[in-house]
Amino acid sequence: MIKSWKDYLFVSIQFLLFGLYAFDFLPAIKIPQLVKYIGFIFSILGFLIAVLSVLQLNKNLTVFPTPKTDSELITFGMYKFSRHPIYTGLILFTFGYAIFKASLFKVLIALVLLLLFYFKTNYEEQKLLQKFLNYKDYKKKVNRFFPKIKKPQV
């Protein structure tokens, strides 16, 4: 599939935000030690989810929202629980690490990344619907970022 200017815009903003995340322009906030450790656990979990998802995507991986011409729809592994598990991992990592570091600036960047990923996935899913006939069914079964919580049956 052919990339548009939107592909380049989303990826450019994403890398700009990743670059900004490396810095801290605001003073640290007070966070209880236990909450910091919980943030650290979330950051590790997010990192592992992102790495595992990248490995499962394998040759289909691209930084752009537009899928590769020869790509296949992956619905197993982490993709059984989330349509965009790499973003899920990045969301967990950026928020978790921001809390661990008690960084308001990093929390703000993580919020902007979450918004960016929401709009980027909207665009990406338009492309996936065009490319894969079964994407519509997959979309009904699997949530965007976090797994569906099934209601207990009485």
Disulfide bonds with the S-S distance in Angstrom:
none
